Amino acid sequence: CQALNIERTNFFQTNDEVYHYLKIEKNSQPFLSARSNTTKEDHIIGWTCEYKKGKTVYNALGHDSESLKNPYMIDIIEKSLEWLSGDKFVKN
């Protein structure tokens, strides 16, 4: 996804709930997909969208503290905040 500067080829594993068949707007930019153990299919579970002067980021992961400790999830959250705010995220 160009907005978040995330390569869609990055692969990581996490134990989290995957929502199936989410509807996204035509102007949305997917940046995250997951293989469901239930359907055995890949599903888009993260995207950005710009509408008028607003920006949104949707990420269906992060249902528990363990999934939020994953370095890839931390990177996605940081890049989302940077894109939404227009500022570089600075760690303390």
LOVEX-908148 format. One record per residue: residue in one letter; chain; x, y, z of N, C-alpha, C, O in turn. Coordinates in pm, whole numbers, plus 50000, padded with zeros to 5 digits. Example, Ala and Ser with C-alpha at 12.3 -4.5 7.8 and 13.67 -1.06 7.14 Angstrom:
@resn = A	chain = A	n.east = 51319	n.north = 49431	n.up = 50780	ca.east = 51230	ca.north = 49550	ca.up = 50780	c.east = 51320	c.north = 49670	c.up = 50780	o.east = 51424	o.north = 49668	o.up = 50846 .
@resn = S	chain = A	n.east = 51285	n.north = 49775	n.up = 50708	ca.east = 51367	ca.north = 49894	ca.up = 50714	c.east = 51290	c.north = 50003	c.up = 50787	o.east = 51341	o.north = 50114	o.up = 50804 .
! end
This chain:
@resn = C	chain = A	n.east = 50084	n.north = 49882	n.up = 50000	ca.east = 50000	ca.north = 50000	ca.up = 50000	c.east = 50089	c.north = 50124	c.up = 50000	o.east = 50171	o.north = 50143	o.up = 50090 .
@resn = Q	chain = A	n.east = 50072	n.north = 50205	n.up = 49902	ca.east = 50157	ca.north = 50322	ca.up = 49887	c.east = 50137	c.north = 50422	c.up = 50002	o.east = 50232	o.north = 50487	o.up = 50045 .
@resn = A	chain = A	n.east = 50015	n.north = 50435	n.up = 50049	ca.east = 49987	ca.north = 50533	ca.up = 50154	c.east = 50068	c.north = 50503	c.up = 50281	o.east = 50123	o.north = 50594	o.up = 50342 .
@resn = L	chain = A	n.east = 50074	n.north = 50377	n.up = 50320	ca.east = 50144	ca.north = 50341	ca.up = 50442	c.east = 50286	c.north = 50294	c.up = 50418	o.east = 50358	o.north = 50262	o.up = 50513 .
@resn = N	chain = A	n.east = 50327	n.north = 50290	n.up = 50293	ca.east = 50461	ca.north = 50243	ca.up = 50258	c.east = 50484	c.north = 50101	c.up = 50311	o.east = 50588	o.north = 50072	o.up = 50372 .
@resn = I	chain = A	n.east = 50386	n.north = 50015	n.up = 50287	ca.east = 50392	ca.north = 49875	ca.up = 50329	c.east = 50391	c.north = 49788	c.up = 50205	o.east = 50307	o.north = 49805	o.up = 50117 .
@resn = E	chain = A	n.east = 50485	n.north = 49696	n.up = 50199	ca.east = 50490	ca.north = 49601	ca.up = 50089	c.east = 50386	c.north = 49492	c.up = 50115	o.east = 50383	o.north = 49433	o.up = 50223 .
@resn = R	chain = A	n.east = 50302	n.north = 49466	n.up = 50015	ca.east = 50201	ca.north = 49362	ca.up = 50032	c.east = 50262	c.north = 49222	c.up = 50030	o.east = 50192	o.north = 49124	o.up = 50058 .
@resn = T	chain = A	n.east = 50390	n.north = 49211	n.up = 49998	ca.east = 50454	ca.north = 49081	ca.up = 49995	c.east = 50509	c.north = 49040	c.up = 50131	o.east = 50552	o.north = 48926	o.up = 50149 .
@resn = N	chain = A	n.east = 50508	n.north = 49133	n.up = 50228	ca.east = 50554	ca.north = 49098	ca.up = 50362	c.east = 50464	c.north = 48990	c.up = 50420	o.east = 50342	o.north = 48994	o.up = 50404 .
@resn = F	chain = A	n.east = 50526	n.north = 48895	n.up = 50487	ca.east = 50451	ca.north = 48784	ca.up = 50544	c.east = 50483	c.north = 48773	c.up = 50692	o.east = 50599	o.north = 48775	o.up = 50731 .
@resn = F	chain = A	n.east = 50380	n.north = 48761	n.up = 50772	ca.east = 50402	ca.north = 48733	ca.up = 50913	c.east = 50288	c.north = 48647	c.up = 50965	o.east = 50178	o.north = 48647	o.up = 50910 .
@resn = Q	chain = A	n.east = 50316	n.north = 48575	n.up = 51071	ca.east = 50214	ca.north = 48491	ca.up = 51131	c.east = 50169	c.north = 48550	c.up = 51263	o.east = 50248	o.north = 48606	o.up = 51339 .
@resn = T	chain = A	n.east = 50040	n.north = 48538	n.up = 51286	ca.east = 49984	ca.north = 48580	ca.up = 51413	c.east = 49862	c.north = 48494	c.up = 51440	o.east = 49801	o.north = 48442	o.up = 51347 .
@resn = N	chain = A	n.east = 49827	n.north = 48480	n.up = 51564	ca.east = 49709	ca.north = 48405	ca.up = 51602	c.east = 49600	c.north = 48505	c.up = 51636	o.east = 49595	o.north = 48558	o.up = 51748 .
@resn = D	chain = A	n.east = 49512	n.north = 48530	n.up = 51540	ca.east = 49411	ca.north = 48633	ca.up = 51557	c.east = 49287	c.north = 48592	c.up = 51479	o.east = 49292	o.north = 48503	o.up = 51395 .
@resn = E	chain = A	n.east = 49178	n.north = 48657	n.up = 51507	ca.east = 49052	ca.north = 48631	ca.up = 51436	c.east = 49055	c.north = 48698	c.up = 51299	o.east = 49097	o.north = 48813	o.up = 51287 .
@resn = V	chain = A	n.east = 49010	n.north = 48625	n.up = 51196	ca.east = 49005	ca.north = 48681	ca.up = 51060	c.east = 48859	c.north = 48701	c.up = 51023	o.east = 48781	o.north = 48606	o.up = 51019 .
@resn = Y	chain = A	n.east = 48823	n.north = 48826	n.up = 50996	ca.east = 48689	ca.north = 48854	ca.up = 50947	c.east = 48682	c.north = 48818	c.up = 50799	o.east = 48778	o.north = 48841	o.up = 50725 .
@resn = H	chain = A	n.east = 48570	n.north = 48762	n.up = 50756	ca.east = 48557	ca.north = 48715	ca.up = 50619	c.east = 48472	c.north = 48809	c.up = 50534	o.east = 48375	o.north = 48867	o.up = 50582 .
@resn = Y	chain = A	n.east = 48511	n.north = 48825	n.up = 50409	ca.east = 48431	ca.north = 48893	ca.up = 50307	c.east = 48390	c.north = 49035	c.up = 50346	o.east = 48274	o.north = 49074	o.up = 50328 .
@resn = L	chain = A	n.east = 48484	n.north = 49110	n.up = 50399	ca.east = 48456	ca.north = 49249	ca.up = 50433	c.east = 48441	c.north = 49330	c.up = 50305	o.east = 48517	o.north = 49311	o.up = 50209 .
@resn = K	chain = A	n.east = 48345	n.north = 49419	n.up = 50303	ca.east = 48323	ca.north = 49505	ca.up = 50186	c.east = 48406	c.north = 49632	c.up = 50202	o.east = 48402	o.north = 49698	o.up = 50306 .
@resn = I	chain = A	n.east = 48482	n.north = 49665	n.up = 50098	ca.east = 48560	ca.north = 49788	ca.up = 50103	c.east = 48519	c.north = 49878	c.up = 49987	o.east = 48475	o.north = 49831	o.up = 49882 .
@resn = E	chain = A	n.east = 48534	n.north = 50007	n.up = 50007	ca.east = 48499	ca.north = 50104	ca.up = 49904	c.east = 48594	c.north = 50092	c.up = 49785	o.east = 48708	o.north = 50048	o.up = 49800 .
@resn = K	chain = A	n.east = 48546	n.north = 50132	n.up = 49668	ca.east = 48625	ca.north = 50120	ca.up = 49545	c.east = 48755	c.north = 50198	c.up = 49551	o.east = 48854	o.north = 50156	o.up = 49492 .
@resn = N	chain = A	n.east = 48758	n.north = 50311	n.up = 49622	ca.east = 48879	ca.north = 50392	ca.up = 49627	c.east = 48973	c.north = 50353	c.up = 49742	o.east = 49071	o.north = 50423	o.up = 49768 .
@resn = S	chain = A	n.east = 48943	n.north = 50242	n.up = 49810	ca.east = 49028	ca.north = 50195	ca.up = 49918	c.east = 49153	c.north = 50126	c.up = 49863	o.east = 49152	o.north = 50070	o.up = 49753 .
@resn = Q	chain = A	n.east = 49261	n.north = 50132	n.up = 49942	ca.east = 49387	ca.north = 50069	ca.up = 49905	c.east = 49419	c.north = 49958	c.up = 50005	o.east = 49464	o.north = 49986	o.up = 50116 .
@resn = P	chain = A	n.east = 49396	n.north = 49832	n.up = 49969	ca.east = 49427	ca.north = 49721	ca.up = 50061	c.east = 49577	c.north = 49714	c.up = 50091	o.east = 49660	o.north = 49735	o.up = 50002 .
@resn = F	chain = A	n.east = 49610	n.north = 49684	n.up = 50217	ca.east = 49750	ca.north = 49665	ca.up = 50253	c.east = 49772	c.north = 49540	c.up = 50337	o.east = 49886	o.north = 49505	o.up = 50367 .
@resn = L	chain = A	n.east = 49664	n.north = 49471	n.up = 50374	ca.east = 49678	ca.north = 49355	ca.up = 50461	c.east = 49574	c.north = 49251	c.up = 50425	o.east = 49455	o.north = 49281	o.up = 50414 .
@resn = S	chain = A	n.east = 49620	n.north = 49129	n.up = 50406	ca.east = 49528	ca.north = 49018	ca.up = 50383	c.east = 49570	c.north = 48902	c.up = 50471	o.east = 49685	o.north = 48895	o.up = 50516 .
@resn = A	chain = A	n.east = 49478	n.north = 48810	n.up = 50494	ca.east = 49507	ca.north = 48695	ca.up = 50579	c.east = 49441	c.north = 48571	c.up = 50523	o.east = 49334	o.north = 48576	o.up = 50463 .
@resn = R	chain = A	n.east = 49508	n.north = 48460	n.up = 50544	ca.east = 49453	ca.north = 48330	ca.up = 50506	c.east = 49369	c.north = 48279	c.up = 50623	o.east = 49419	o.north = 48268	o.up = 50735 .
@resn = S	chain = A	n.east = 49243	n.north = 48250	n.up = 50597	ca.east = 49153	ca.north = 48201	ca.up = 50699	c.east = 49164	c.north = 48049	c.up = 50713	o.east = 49163	o.north = 47977	o.up = 50614 .
@resn = N	chain = A	n.east = 49175	n.north = 48003	n.up = 50836	ca.east = 49174	ca.north = 47858	ca.up = 50860	c.east = 49035	c.north = 47799	c.up = 50834	o.east = 49022	o.north = 47680	o.up = 50808 .
@resn = T	chain = A	n.east = 48933	n.north = 47883	n.up = 50842	ca.east = 48796	ca.north = 47837	ca.up = 50821	c.east = 48765	c.north = 47820	c.up = 50673	o.east = 48717	o.north = 47715	o.up = 50631 .
@resn = T	chain = A	n.east = 48793	n.north = 47923	n.up = 50593	ca.east = 48757	ca.north = 47919	ca.up = 50450	c.east = 48872	c.north = 47873	c.up = 50361	o.east = 48851	o.north = 47838	o.up = 50245 .
@resn = K	chain = A	n.east = 48995	n.north = 47872	n.up = 50416	ca.east = 49117	ca.north = 47838	ca.up = 50338	c.east = 49138	c.north = 47936	c.up = 50223	o.east = 49201	o.north = 47901	o.up = 50123 .
@resn = E	chain = A	n.east = 49087	n.north = 48057	n.up = 50236	ca.east = 49099	ca.north = 48162	ca.up = 50136	c.east = 49168	c.north = 48283	c.up = 50198	o.east = 49169	o.north = 48300	o.up = 50320 .
@resn = D	chain = A	n.east = 49225	n.north = 48367	n.up = 50111	ca.east = 49281	ca.north = 48495	ca.up = 50155	c.east = 49169	c.north = 48599	c.up = 50159	o.east = 49085	o.north = 48605	o.up = 50069 .
@resn = H	chain = A	n.east = 49169	n.north = 48680	n.up = 50263	ca.east = 49069	ca.north = 48785	ca.up = 50280	c.east = 49139	c.north = 48917	c.up = 50309	o.east = 49233	o.north = 48920	o.up = 50388 .
@resn = I	chain = A	n.east = 49094	n.north = 49024	n.up = 50247	ca.east = 49147	ca.north = 49157	ca.up = 50277	c.east = 49097	c.north = 49198	c.up = 50415	o.east = 48977	o.north = 49198	o.up = 50442 .
@resn = I	chain = A	n.east = 49193	n.north = 49233	n.up = 50502	ca.east = 49156	ca.north = 49269	ca.up = 50639	c.east = 49216	c.north = 49402	c.up = 50683	o.east = 49203	o.north = 49441	o.up = 50798 .
@resn = G	chain = A	n.east = 49281	n.north = 49472	n.up = 50590	ca.east = 49336	ca.north = 49603	ca.up = 50623	c.east = 49342	c.north = 49690	c.up = 50499	o.east = 49383	o.north = 49643	o.up = 50392 .
@resn = W	chain = A	n.east = 49302	n.north = 49816	n.up = 50512	ca.east = 49305	ca.north = 49906	ca.up = 50398	c.east = 49306	c.north = 50052	c.up = 50443	o.east = 49272	o.north = 50084	o.up = 50557 .
@resn = T	chain = A	n.east = 49346	n.north = 50138	n.up = 50352	ca.east = 49336	ca.north = 50283	ca.up = 50373	c.east = 49231	c.north = 50337	c.up = 50278	o.east = 49200	o.north = 50277	o.up = 50175 .
@resn = C	chain = A	n.east = 49177	n.north = 50452	n.up = 50314	ca.east = 49079	ca.north = 50517	ca.up = 50228	c.east = 49083	c.north = 50667	c.up = 50254	o.east = 49090	o.north = 50713	o.up = 50368 .
@resn = E	chain = A	n.east = 49079	n.north = 50743	n.up = 50145	ca.east = 49069	ca.north = 50888	ca.up = 50156	c.east = 48933	c.north = 50931	c.up = 50103	o.east = 48890	o.north = 50885	o.up = 49997 .
@resn = Y	chain = A	n.east = 48867	n.north = 51019	n.up = 50176	ca.east = 48737	ca.north = 51070	ca.up = 50134	c.east = 48734	c.north = 51219	c.up = 50165	o.east = 48745	o.north = 51260	o.up = 50281 .
@resn = K	chain = A	n.east = 48718	n.north = 51298	n.up = 50061	ca.east = 48722	ca.north = 51444	ca.up = 50073	c.east = 48852	c.north = 51483	c.up = 50143	o.east = 48959	o.north = 51456	o.up = 50090 .
@resn = K	chain = A	n.east = 48845	n.north = 51546	n.up = 50260	ca.east = 48967	ca.north = 51587	ca.up = 50330	c.east = 49006	c.north = 51490	c.up = 50442	o.east = 49098	o.north = 51517	o.up = 50520 .
@resn = G	chain = A	n.east = 48936	n.north = 51376	n.up = 50449	ca.east = 48961	ca.north = 51282	ca.up = 50558	c.east = 49035	c.north = 51158	c.up = 50514	o.east = 49035	o.north = 51121	o.up = 50396 .
@resn = K	chain = A	n.east = 49099	n.north = 51094	n.up = 50609	ca.east = 49171	ca.north = 50969	ca.up = 50587	c.east = 49125	c.north = 50867	c.up = 50691	o.east = 49099	o.north = 50902	o.up = 50806 .
@resn = T	chain = A	n.east = 49117	n.north = 50742	n.up = 50649	ca.east = 49086	ca.north = 50634	ca.up = 50743	c.east = 49180	c.north = 50517	c.up = 50718	o.east = 49226	o.north = 50495	o.up = 50605 .
@resn = V	chain = A	n.east = 49207	n.north = 50443	n.up = 50824	ca.east = 49281	ca.north = 50317	ca.up = 50816	c.east = 49197	c.north = 50215	c.up = 50889	o.east = 49153	o.north = 50238	o.up = 51002 .
@resn = Y	chain = A	n.east = 49176	n.north = 50100	n.up = 50823	ca.east = 49106	ca.north = 49990	ca.up = 50889	c.east = 49202	c.north = 49873	c.up = 50900	o.east = 49268	o.north = 49837	o.up = 50802 .
@resn = N	chain = A	n.east = 49210	n.north = 49814	n.up = 51018	ca.east = 49293	ca.north = 49697	ca.up = 51044	c.east = 49212	c.north = 49603	c.up = 51132	o.east = 49182	o.north = 49635	o.up = 51247 .
@resn = A	chain = A	n.east = 49176	n.north = 49487	n.up = 51078	ca.east = 49090	ca.north = 49394	ca.up = 51150	c.east = 49164	c.north = 49312	c.up = 51255	o.east = 49101	o.north = 49241	o.up = 51333 .
@resn = L	chain = A	n.east = 49296	n.north = 49321	n.up = 51258	ca.east = 49373	ca.north = 49244	ca.up = 51356	c.east = 49385	c.north = 49322	c.up = 51487	o.east = 49349	o.north = 49439	o.up = 51495 .
@resn = G	chain = A	n.east = 49436	n.north = 49254	n.up = 51588	ca.east = 49461	ca.north = 49320	ca.up = 51717	c.east = 49356	c.north = 49291	c.up = 51821	o.east = 49319	o.north = 49379	o.up = 51899 .
@resn = H	chain = A	n.east = 49306	n.north = 49167	n.up = 51823	ca.east = 49199	ca.north = 49132	ca.up = 51917	c.east = 49248	c.north = 49102	c.up = 52058	o.east = 49167	o.north = 49093	o.up = 52150 .
@resn = D	chain = A	n.east = 49378	n.north = 49086	n.up = 52075	ca.east = 49431	ca.north = 49062	ca.up = 52209	c.east = 49571	c.north = 49121	c.up = 52220	o.east = 49630	o.north = 49162	o.up = 52120 .
@resn = S	chain = A	n.east = 49622	n.north = 49125	n.up = 52342	ca.east = 49752	ca.north = 49189	ca.up = 52363	c.east = 49866	c.north = 49113	c.up = 52296	o.east = 49965	o.north = 49175	o.up = 52257 .
@resn = E	chain = A	n.east = 49854	n.north = 48982	n.up = 52282	ca.east = 49960	ca.north = 48905	ca.up = 52216	c.east = 49975	c.north = 48946	c.up = 52070	o.east = 50088	o.north = 48962	o.up = 52022 .
@resn = S	chain = A	n.east = 49866	n.north = 48963	n.up = 51999	ca.east = 49875	ca.north = 49002	ca.up = 51859	c.east = 49933	c.north = 49143	c.up = 51845	o.east = 49999	o.north = 49173	o.up = 51745 .
@resn = L	chain = A	n.east = 49910	n.north = 49228	n.up = 51943	ca.east = 49962	ca.north = 49365	ca.up = 51939	c.east = 50110	c.north = 49373	c.up = 51973	o.east = 50172	o.north = 49478	o.up = 51952 .
@resn = K	chain = A	n.east = 50168	n.north = 49265	n.up = 52024	ca.east = 50312	ca.north = 49261	ca.up = 52053	c.east = 50393	c.north = 49221	c.up = 51931	o.east = 50515	o.north = 49233	o.up = 51931 .
@resn = N	chain = A	n.east = 50326	n.north = 49174	n.up = 51827	ca.east = 50394	ca.north = 49130	ca.up = 51706	c.east = 50464	c.north = 49250	c.up = 51641	o.east = 50399	o.north = 49352	o.up = 51617 .
@resn = P	chain = A	n.east = 50595	n.north = 49241	n.up = 51611	ca.east = 50667	ca.north = 49355	ca.up = 51553	c.east = 50605	c.north = 49406	c.up = 51422	o.east = 50610	o.north = 49526	o.up = 51394 .
@resn = Y	chain = A	n.east = 50548	n.north = 49318	n.up = 51342	ca.east = 50485	ca.north = 49360	ca.up = 51218	c.east = 50358	c.north = 49441	c.up = 51245	o.east = 50329	o.north = 49538	o.up = 51175 .
@resn = M	chain = A	n.east = 50284	n.north = 49401	n.up = 51347	ca.east = 50164	ca.north = 49477	ca.up = 51384	c.east = 50204	c.north = 49615	c.up = 51437	o.east = 50139	o.north = 49714	o.up = 51405 .
@resn = I	chain = A	n.east = 50308	n.north = 49620	n.up = 51517	ca.east = 50355	ca.north = 49749	ca.up = 51568	c.east = 50393	c.north = 49840	c.up = 51451	o.east = 50361	o.north = 49959	o.up = 51452 .
@resn = D	chain = A	n.east = 50462	n.north = 49784	n.up = 51352	ca.east = 50501	ca.north = 49861	ca.up = 51234	c.east = 50378	c.north = 49913	c.up = 51159	o.east = 50376	o.north = 50029	o.up = 51118 .
@resn = I	chain = A	n.east = 50278	n.north = 49830	n.up = 51142	ca.east = 50155	ca.north = 49870	ca.up = 51073	c.east = 50085	c.north = 49983	c.up = 51150	o.east = 50038	o.north = 50080	o.up = 51089 .
@resn = I	chain = A	n.east = 50078	n.north = 49971	n.up = 51281	ca.east = 50012	ca.north = 50073	ca.up = 51363	c.east = 50089	c.north = 50205	c.up = 51354	o.east = 50029	o.north = 50311	o.up = 51339 .
@resn = E	chain = A	n.east = 50222	n.north = 50198	n.up = 51365	ca.east = 50303	ca.north = 50320	ca.up = 51355	c.east = 50287	c.north = 50387	c.up = 51219	o.east = 50269	o.north = 50508	o.up = 51212 .
@resn = K	chain = A	n.east = 50294	n.north = 50309	n.up = 51111	ca.east = 50279	ca.north = 50366	ca.up = 50977	c.east = 50139	c.north = 50422	c.up = 50956	o.east = 50123	o.north = 50520	o.up = 50884 .
@resn = S	chain = A	n.east = 50040	n.north = 50360	n.up = 51015	ca.east = 49903	ca.north = 50412	ca.up = 51007	c.east = 49892	c.north = 50547	c.up = 51074	o.east = 49833	o.north = 50640	o.up = 51018 .
@resn = L	chain = A	n.east = 49950	n.north = 50560	n.up = 51193	ca.east = 49947	ca.north = 50687	ca.up = 51265	c.east = 50021	c.north = 50796	c.up = 51189	o.east = 49975	o.north = 50910	o.up = 51182 .
@resn = E	chain = A	n.east = 50135	n.north = 50761	n.up = 51131	ca.east = 50211	ca.north = 50858	ca.up = 51052	c.east = 50130	c.north = 50907	c.up = 50933	o.east = 50124	o.north = 51027	o.up = 50907 .
@resn = W	chain = A	n.east = 50067	n.north = 50814	n.up = 50861	ca.east = 49989	ca.north = 50852	ca.up = 50743	c.east = 49868	c.north = 50937	c.up = 50782	o.east = 49838	o.north = 51036	o.up = 50716 .
@resn = L	chain = A	n.east = 49799	n.north = 50898	n.up = 50888	ca.east = 49681	ca.north = 50972	ca.up = 50931	c.east = 49715	c.north = 51113	c.up = 50978	o.east = 49644	o.north = 51209	o.up = 50946 .
@resn = S	chain = A	n.east = 49824	n.north = 51126	n.up = 51052	ca.east = 49859	ca.north = 51256	ca.up = 51110	c.east = 49943	c.north = 51342	c.up = 51017	o.east = 49945	o.north = 51464	o.up = 51029 .
@resn = G	chain = A	n.east = 50012	n.north = 51278	n.up = 50923	ca.east = 50104	ca.north = 51352	ca.up = 50837	c.east = 50236	c.north = 51379	c.up = 50902	o.east = 50321	o.north = 51448	o.up = 50844 .
@resn = D	chain = A	n.east = 50257	n.north = 51325	n.up = 51023	ca.east = 50382	ca.north = 51345	ca.up = 51099	c.east = 50457	c.north = 51214	c.up = 51113	o.east = 50398	o.north = 51106	o.up = 51112 .
@resn = K	chain = A	n.east = 50586	n.north = 51224	n.up = 51127	ca.east = 50670	ca.north = 51107	ca.up = 51154	c.east = 50649	c.north = 51065	c.up = 51298	o.east = 50655	o.north = 51148	o.up = 51389 .
@resn = F	chain = A	n.east = 50625	n.north = 50936	n.up = 51320	ca.east = 50605	ca.north = 50883	ca.up = 51455	c.east = 50740	c.north = 50872	c.up = 51523	o.east = 50832	o.north = 50812	o.up = 51468 .
@resn = V	chain = A	n.east = 50753	n.north = 50930	n.up = 51642	ca.east = 50879	ca.north = 50927	ca.up = 51715	c.east = 50860	c.north = 50845	c.up = 51840	o.east = 50773	o.north = 50873	o.up = 51922 .
@resn = K	chain = A	n.east = 50944	n.north = 50741	n.up = 51854	ca.east = 50937	ca.north = 50658	ca.up = 51975	c.east = 51010	c.north = 50727	c.up = 52088	o.east = 51115	o.north = 50788	o.up = 52067 .
@resn = N	chain = A	n.east = 50956	n.north = 50716	n.up = 52209	ca.east = 51021	ca.north = 50771	ca.up = 52328	c.east = 51116	c.north = 50671	c.up = 52386	o.east = 51181	o.north = 50698	o.up = 52486 .
! end
